[in-house]
Amino acid sequence: MLGKGFTRSAQCRLRLFSFVLFEAMNKRIMPTQPLTFQTTLSSVNATLAFGAVLGARLNAAWRQQRPVRVLLLYGDLGCGKTTLTRGLAEALPGGELAEVSSPSFTVCNVYPTQPEIVHCDLYRSDKADGFADGLPEEAEEALDRADGSCVLVEWAQRLAPGDIPSERLDIHMKSCHEMHSVTLCAYGSAATRLLQELAVDMAAS
């Protein structure tokens, strides 16, 4: 079961949260504030599994012509950002060909998935002023292409506020002893719909 590796309190929060979202979806209510979703992952396998659920939902959203094109990952070293990215990428069509690794030296890796994933890492950008040139050139080009790609940015806290896209899914990760807390915040209708559906998936697992 996908729920294995999640704490009992996290599973209870997921079920209550998804019930509220289900009611909102039935009534066609869109939140006026960014929708948030929180869970706790107790192992590497749980992080991979959560990434896989997110990847499956991302794939469904793209197939239904409501793509989420930007995912911003926040968190310090060792909190599971690249592990979650690997679970996500491997769940997409073509994911078996994706050799996911942290692009801290290359800045961007591109994976042959559907949608294509442009995986960026801003760890070596300037800490005080944000990434000097906004998103890396490869990410900007991917967003400008008509066919589109999904841009996933680790160390998004290094971006200057003016360089953060208005429509996106934020993923905040934090280490706590041997577990990782994950909080997702949706901005825009596509990300909000994805997060609603993800909560229902998690509660049902």
N, C-alpha and C positions, 0 to 999 in steps of 0.2 A: 504494500500500500504506500501511496505517496506521503501519507501522514506520518510514516515511521521516521523518527529523527526529530520530530517537532515536540516541544514540551506540551504537557497537558493543558496548562493555562493558555498557551498560544493557540491550541486547537479550539478551546472554548471561545476565545476572542474571535477566531476565524468564523465559527459557526454563527455567533451573534451578529457579527459584522455583515456576513453574507446574507443573513435573513433581512436585515435592514436594507441592503442593496437590492435584494430581490423584490422587495415591496416597492422600492423607488423605481426600479426598471418597469414593473408592471403598471405603475401610475405615470410612466414617462416623465419622471422628475429628474432634472439635471442639477447637481449640486451647484450652489452659488460660490462656494469656496473649493479650493483644490481638494479632491478626494484623496484620503490617505488610507493606507493598509499596512498593518504591522504584524510580524511574526518573529519567532525565534528558531534558529537552526542549530541543532546540537552536534552536527558532524559534517565532514566533507561530503559524504554521500547525501545528506539532507540538503546541502547547498546545491549540489549537482541536480538533485531531483527538483528542487524549487526552480532552478534555472530552466530545466526541461519543461516544466509546466508553463513558465513564462514564455519560453520559446514557442510552444505549441499555440498559445493564445496569440502571440505576435504573428505567427504564420497565418492563423485563421483571420486575423484582422486585415492583413494584406490581401488575402484571397477574396475578402468581402469588400474590397475597395475602400477601406478606412484605415490606411496605414499609419502606424506610429513610427515616425522617422528618426526620432532622436531619443536616446536613453542616456541619462547622465548618472554616473556612479560616483558616490561620495564615500570617503572612508580612508582610514590610515592603512599603513602596511599590515598585511596579514589578516585582514578582516574578511577575505573571501571574494573580492571583486572579480578576479580573473577566474576563479573556480565557478562562480555563478555564470560568467560569460561563456565558459566552456560548456556548461550544461545547456545554456540557451542555444548556442550555435549548433551543437550536436543534435538538437531536437528539430532543427529546420531541415527541409529538403536539401540534400547535398552536404549535410552536416558531417557525414562520415569522411569527407575530404578536407574538413576544416582542422588544421593543425593549430589549435588555439594556444597562444602564449602571450605573456605580457609584453607589449611593444614599447617598453620604457626607453629603449635605445633607438628603435626605428620610428618612433612616434605613432605610426599607423600600420596595422596589418589588415589585409583584405581577405575575406573568406568566401569561397565559391558556393555560398548557400543561396537559397531563395526565400526571402529577399537577401541580396548580398549584404554582408556585414562589414562595415568599415570600423575596425576596433582601434581606438586611439588611447594613448596614455600620456597624460600631461605631468607626470611625476617630476620631470626635469625642467619644467617651466619655472618662471620666476615666481617665488613665493609671495612677494610683497604686492606686485602690480598685476597679477593674473597673467595668463598666457598673452605675450606681447602682441600677437597678430590674430587674436580671436581663435576660432577653431582652426586646426591644422588645414593646410591647403587641400589635402586629399579628402577631408571631411566636407569642406565647402563645395568642392567639385562634385562629390557624391550627391549632396543635397540639391545641387543645381541641375543634375541630369534629369531628363524627362522620365526615364524608366525608373529612376529612384533607387536608393539604397537606404539601409538602416544604419545610422551612425551611433556607435556606442562609445562613450568617453569615460575612461577611468580618471580619477583625480580631478573630477569636474570642479572641485572647490578652487582650482587654480584659474578658472575662467573669470574674466572680469564680468561684472553684472550686465554690462551692455552687450556682451557677446553670447548671452544665454538665450537660446530660442524660446519664443513664447509658448509654443506647443511642444510638449515633451513629456517623458516619464522620468521622474527623479527616483533614484534608488540610493537610500542612505544606509550604509552598513557600519556596524560597530561591534568590536570584540568585547565580550564580557566573560572572563574566565575561559572556559573551553567552548563557549557558545558564541553565536553571532546573532545580533538583533538586526532585523531588516525592516525598514520603513519605506514604502513607496508612496509617492505623491504624483497625482495625475494633473496635467495642465492641458486643456483642450478636450474637445468632445471625443476624439479617437482614443486618446490615452485613458480618459474616464471610462469609456465603454469597456476597454480592455481590462482595466482594473476591477470593474464590477464583475466581469466574467471570471477573472482569475480568482476572486474571493469565493465565488460559487464553486469553482473547481476544487479549491483547497478544502472547503468545508465538506465536500462530498467524498474526499479521498480517505 
